[in-house]
Amino acid sequence: MIRVVKSEAREVETDAILRSVSGNLESDTPFSRGLEILAGRDLSDRLQAMGDLPVGAAVITPGGELSGRFLIHVVLQSADEPVTPEGIRSALQNGLRRAEEWGLESLAVPPLGTGAGNLEAEEAAAVMIPLLSSHLAKGESLREVMILVGSGYEEDVFSRFLERLEGKEGETDG
């Protein structure tokens, strides 16, 4: 099940929270930075020890003081590569792979690649919603994904894409 939820990350009950980072594993959005602060100093130390990662990479760490047991860090951009739909697709696929490897059942995900100078919410939703839906349809351990949006606009965009996808699936089922 995919749900669009207007909520703060610290308010949701989930096995893991996915957060976007740059290639050097530094926060790339206010949402990501907020998670890093809430998780505690140990998280920053762990990430610094990992070194640089390529766009599309995903690593999992303990969630620290967050409600989620884990954080999955996905690399959306580097010093040489800006945020692109392909980078989002690759990073999200690898983030979902990490969730499955750890047997997680629920995951909270922000709109990936949005924000100043990046992609529009529509572009992010067009990549994320079909990918999440097809992954959940495989019936592995992951059962629920919450897309955590920060505004009514993002809520409308992601909900619309989700409804459109569910409508198409209903047409092919009948």
Contacts in CASP RR format, 6 or more apart in sequence:
PFRMAT RR
TARGET T0000
AUTHOR 0000-0000-0000
METHOD contacts of the structure
MODEL  1
MIRVVKSEAREVETDAILRSVSGNLESDTPFSRGLEILAGRDLSDRLQAM
GDLPVGAAVITPGGELSGRFLIHVVLQSADEPVTPEGIRSALQNGLRRAE
EWGLESLAVPPLGTGAGNLEAEEAAAVMIPLLSSHLAKGESLREVMILVG
SGYEEDVFSRFLERLEGKEGETDG
1 136 0 8 1.000
1 143 0 8 1.000
1 144 0 8 1.000
1 145 0 8 1.000
2 129 0 8 1.000
2 132 0 8 1.000
2 133 0 8 1.000
2 136 0 8 1.000
2 144 0 8 1.000
2 145 0 8 1.000
2 146 0 8 1.000
2 147 0 8 1.000
2 162 0 8 1.000
3 144 0 8 1.000
3 145 0 8 1.000
3 146 0 8 1.000
3 147 0 8 1.000
4 146 0 8 1.000
4 147 0 8 1.000
4 149 0 8 1.000
4 155 0 8 1.000
4 158 0 8 1.000
4 159 0 8 1.000
4 162 0 8 1.000
5 12 0 8 1.000
5 108 0 8 1.000
5 146 0 8 1.000
5 147 0 8 1.000
5 148 0 8 1.000
5 149 0 8 1.000
6 148 0 8 1.000
6 149 0 8 1.000
6 150 0 8 1.000
6 151 0 8 1.000
6 152 0 8 1.000
6 154 0 8 1.000
6 155 0 8 1.000
7 146 0 8 1.000
7 148 0 8 1.000
8 148 0 8 1.000
9 17 0 8 1.000
9 31 0 8 1.000
9 34 0 8 1.000
9 35 0 8 1.000
9 38 0 8 1.000
9 66 0 8 1.000
9 108 0 8 1.000
9 110 0 8 1.000
9 148 0 8 1.000
10 38 0 8 1.000
10 66 0 8 1.000
10 67 0 8 1.000
11 67 0 8 1.000
12 67 0 8 1.000
12 108 0 8 1.000
12 146 0 8 1.000
12 148 0 8 1.000
13 67 0 8 1.000
13 68 0 8 1.000
13 106 0 8 1.000
14 67 0 8 1.000
14 68 0 8 1.000
14 106 0 8 1.000
14 107 0 8 1.000
14 108 0 8 1.000
14 144 0 8 1.000
14 146 0 8 1.000
15 68 0 8 1.000
15 69 0 8 1.000
15 70 0 8 1.000
15 99 0 8 1.000
15 104 0 8 1.000
15 105 0 8 1.000
15 106 0 8 1.000
15 107 0 8 1.000
16 60 0 8 1.000
16 63 0 8 1.000
16 68 0 8 1.000
16 69 0 8 1.000
16 70 0 8 1.000
16 71 0 8 1.000
16 72 0 8 1.000
16 99 0 8 1.000
16 102 0 8 1.000
16 104 0 8 1.000
16 106 0 8 1.000
16 107 0 8 1.000
16 108 0 8 1.000
17 35 0 8 1.000
17 63 0 8 1.000
17 66 0 8 1.000
17 68 0 8 1.000
17 70 0 8 1.000
17 71 0 8 1.000
17 72 0 8 1.000
17 107 0 8 1.000
17 108 0 8 1.000
17 109 0 8 1.000
17 148 0 8 1.000
18 71 0 8 1.000
18 72 0 8 1.000
18 73 0 8 1.000
18 74 0 8 1.000
18 92 0 8 1.000
18 95 0 8 1.000
18 107 0 8 1.000
18 108 0 8 1.000
18 109 0 8 1.000
18 110 0 8 1.000
18 112 0 8 1.000
19 27 0 8 1.000
19 31 0 8 1.000
19 32 0 8 1.000
19 35 0 8 1.000
19 36 0 8 1.000
19 71 0 8 1.000
19 72 0 8 1.000
19 73 0 8 1.000
19 74 0 8 1.000
19 110 0 8 1.000
20 28 0 8 1.000
20 29 0 8 1.000
20 32 0 8 1.000
20 73 0 8 1.000
20 74 0 8 1.000
20 75 0 8 1.000
20 76 0 8 1.000
20 91 0 8 1.000
20 110 0 8 1.000
20 112 0 8 1.000
20 113 0 8 1.000
21 27 0 8 1.000
21 28 0 8 1.000
21 32 0 8 1.000
21 47 0 8 1.000
21 73 0 8 1.000
21 74 0 8 1.000
21 75 0 8 1.000
21 76 0 8 1.000
22 28 0 8 1.000
22 75 0 8 1.000
22 76 0 8 1.000
22 77 0 8 1.000
22 78 0 8 1.000
22 79 0 8 1.000
23 52 0 8 1.000
23 53 0 8 1.000
23 54 0 8 1.000
23 55 0 8 1.000
23 57 0 8 1.000
23 75 0 8 1.000
23 77 0 8 1.000
23 78 0 8 1.000
23 79 0 8 1.000
24 51 0 8 1.000
24 52 0 8 1.000
24 78 0 8 1.000
24 79 0 8 1.000
25 47 0 8 1.000
25 48 0 8 1.000
25 50 0 8 1.000
25 51 0 8 1.000
25 52 0 8 1.000
25 53 0 8 1.000
25 59 0 8 1.000
25 73 0 8 1.000
25 75 0 8 1.000
26 47 0 8 1.000
27 33 0 8 1.000
27 34 0 8 1.000
27 35 0 8 1.000
27 36 0 8 1.000
28 76 0 8 1.000
28 77 0 8 1.000
29 110 0 8 1.000
29 113 0 8 1.000
29 114 0 8 1.000
29 115 0 8 1.000
31 110 0 8 1.000
31 148 0 8 1.000
31 150 0 8 1.000
32 110 0 8 1.000
35 66 0 8 1.000
35 71 0 8 1.000
36 43 0 8 1.000
36 44 0 8 1.000
38 65 0 8 1.000
38 66 0 8 1.000
39 63 0 8 1.000
39 64 0 8 1.000
39 65 0 8 1.000
39 66 0 8 1.000
39 71 0 8 1.000
40 64 0 8 1.000
40 65 0 8 1.000
42 62 0 8 1.000
42 64 0 8 1.000
43 61 0 8 1.000
43 62 0 8 1.000
43 63 0 8 1.000
43 64 0 8 1.000
43 71 0 8 1.000
46 61 0 8 1.000
47 61 0 8 1.000
47 73 0 8 1.000
50 59 0 8 1.000
52 78 0 8 1.000
53 59 0 8 1.000
53 75 0 8 1.000
54 75 0 8 1.000
54 78 0 8 1.000
55 75 0 8 1.000
55 76 0 8 1.000
55 77 0 8 1.000
55 78 0 8 1.000
55 81 0 8 1.000
55 87 0 8 1.000
55 90 0 8 1.000
55 91 0 8 1.000
56 74 0 8 1.000
56 75 0 8 1.000
56 76 0 8 1.000
56 87 0 8 1.000
56 90 0 8 1.000
56 91 0 8 1.000
56 94 0 8 1.000
57 74 0 8 1.000
57 75 0 8 1.000
57 91 0 8 1.000
57 94 0 8 1.000
58 72 0 8 1.000
58 73 0 8 1.000
58 74 0 8 1.000
58 75 0 8 1.000
58 91 0 8 1.000
58 94 0 8 1.000
58 95 0 8 1.000
58 97 0 8 1.000
58 98 0 8 1.000
59 72 0 8 1.000
59 73 0 8 1.000
59 98 0 8 1.000
60 70 0 8 1.000
60 71 0 8 1.000
60 72 0 8 1.000
60 73 0 8 1.000
60 98 0 8 1.000
60 99 0 8 1.000
60 101 0 8 1.000
60 102 0 8 1.000
61 70 0 8 1.000
61 71 0 8 1.000
61 73 0 8 1.000
62 69 0 8 1.000
62 70 0 8 1.000
62 71 0 8 1.000
63 69 0 8 1.000
63 70 0 8 1.000
63 71 0 8 1.000
64 71 0 8 1.000
68 108 0 8 1.000
70 102 0 8 1.000
70 104 0 8 1.000
72 95 0 8 1.000
72 98 0 8 1.000
72 99 0 8 1.000
72 107 0 8 1.000
74 91 0 8 1.000
74 92 0 8 1.000
74 94 0 8 1.000
74 95 0 8 1.000
74 112 0 8 1.000
75 91 0 8 1.000
76 83 0 8 1.000
76 87 0 8 1.000
76 88 0 8 1.000
76 91 0 8 1.000
76 112 0 8 1.000
76 113 0 8 1.000
77 83 0 8 1.000
81 87 0 8 1.000
82 118 0 8 1.000
83 113 0 8 1.000
83 118 0 8 1.000
83 119 0 8 1.000
84 119 0 8 1.000
85 119 0 8 1.000
85 123 0 8 1.000
85 126 0 8 1.000
85 127 0 8 1.000
88 112 0 8 1.000
88 113 0 8 1.000
88 119 0 8 1.000
88 124 0 8 1.000
88 127 0 8 1.000
88 128 0 8 1.000
89 127 0 8 1.000
89 131 0 8 1.000
91 112 0 8 1.000
92 109 0 8 1.000
92 112 0 8 1.000
92 127 0 8 1.000
92 128 0 8 1.000
92 131 0 8 1.000
92 132 0 8 1.000
93 131 0 8 1.000
93 135 0 8 1.000
96 107 0 8 1.000
96 131 0 8 1.000
96 132 0 8 1.000
96 135 0 8 1.000
96 142 0 8 1.000
99 107 0 8 1.000
99 141 0 8 1.000
99 142 0 8 1.000
100 140 0 8 1.000
100 141 0 8 1.000
100 142 0 8 1.000
103 141 0 8 1.000
103 142 0 8 1.000
104 141 0 8 1.000
104 142 0 8 1.000
105 141 0 8 1.000
105 142 0 8 1.000
105 143 0 8 1.000
105 144 0 8 1.000
106 142 0 8 1.000
106 143 0 8 1.000
106 144 0 8 1.000
106 145 0 8 1.000
106 146 0 8 1.000
107 142 0 8 1.000
107 144 0 8 1.000
107 145 0 8 1.000
107 146 0 8 1.000
108 145 0 8 1.000
108 146 0 8 1.000
108 148 0 8 1.000
109 128 0 8 1.000
109 132 0 8 1.000
109 145 0 8 1.000
109 146 0 8 1.000
109 147 0 8 1.000
109 148 0 8 1.000
110 147 0 8 1.000
110 148 0 8 1.000
110 149 0 8 1.000
111 121 0 8 1.000
111 124 0 8 1.000
111 125 0 8 1.000
111 128 0 8 1.000
111 147 0 8 1.000
111 149 0 8 1.000
111 154 0 8 1.000
111 158 0 8 1.000
112 124 0 8 1.000
112 127 0 8 1.000
112 128 0 8 1.000
113 119 0 8 1.000
113 124 0 8 1.000
114 120 0 8 1.000
114 121 0 8 1.000
114 124 0 8 1.000
114 154 0 8 1.000
121 153 0 8 1.000
121 154 0 8 1.000
121 157 0 8 1.000
121 158 0 8 1.000
122 157 0 8 1.000
122 161 0 8 1.000
125 157 0 8 1.000
125 158 0 8 1.000
125 160 0 8 1.000
125 161 0 8 1.000
126 161 0 8 1.000
128 147 0 8 1.000
128 158 0 8 1.000
129 158 0 8 1.000
129 161 0 8 1.000
129 162 0 8 1.000
129 165 0 8 1.000
130 165 0 8 1.000
132 145 0 8 1.000
132 147 0 8 1.000
133 165 0 8 1.000
133 169 0 8 1.000
135 142 0 8 1.000
136 142 0 8 1.000
136 143 0 8 1.000
136 145 0 8 1.000
147 158 0 8 1.000
149 155 0 8 1.000
149 158 0 8 1.000
END
